């Protein structure tokens, strides 16, 4: 027997900048969701230098559910806030321009919000590549040797979480906290979820939710991405000292150990090369199970992807300027408690 309760209306928000390769696929994956409730898609357009704006305009003409808003800064948190302000429904789904929702994603997320009472639910970042390099990066990103034990990369049981990938929010949580902190160019999801948790809200991870993610198309682009990740993870560590753990310290420690080993090996004794040699042996061995089922060309590139991720993340963490953290800390927003929490 079907329920007479009509599902809540949903707003999907998407920040985009130079996403001509994947934007149409990402929006189509949203529009093809078999969701029984009303839905709108709000695309926040940064100052792209490719055909992103043109493709977005075509999508608006093709489907009345799609709208666009400008994001002149090009920054992700500003784009998300602009899209939230322009949207109107009680459930807000965050999607990126290089991601594709799996079938049933929105229906499942709305059900989980109701079942758990969570303020935000999210699932697995399912990396998928379209060529050998991207497949290698995807394998590295879903391997524990690549990202540690992060559930949204490697999967796991449904459970309470500190943060989740992208997220499906109750609008009340976003409005209560004033949206995203625009100073967090990266890690803005973690910071917002931190405030939601401080206010007593539940963040929920479920492997039922899966989003296909397209990896960066080159070594250079991957290196920049992970350098930024490391840089901003150090900002988060300074912003909230209790958030650091061994998984986050492993890349910067590895960078320092390898650099020291190379210097010692070149200047003092060949024994110094044991450390970088051991690291290369470890990622080569770890690439074997990670590359199961892939082509030989993709498997051979997994160690390159792993080394790029580790070294770039570690270097970004080590070189993250304290001044950046000070600016972000100065913009700190205390969690806003709702009436029920204050009572």
Secondary structure, DSSP 8 states (H G I E B T S, - for coil): ---------EEEEEEESS-TTTHHHHHHHHHT---SS-EEEEEEE---SSSHHHHHHHHHHH-TTEEEEE-TT--HHHHHHHHHHH---SEEEE--TTEEE-TTHHHHHHHHHHHH--SEEEEEEEEE-SSHHHHHHHHHHTSHHHHTT-HHHH----EE-S--EEEEEEHHHHHHHTS--TT-SS-HHHHHHHHHHHTT--EEEEEEEEEEEE--SSHHHHHHHHHHHHHHHHHHHHHSGGG--HHHHHHHHHHHHHHHHHHHHHHT-GGGHHHHHHHHHHHHHHHHHHTTTS-HHHHHHHHHHHHHHHHHHHHHHHH--HHHHHHHHHT-------HHHH-
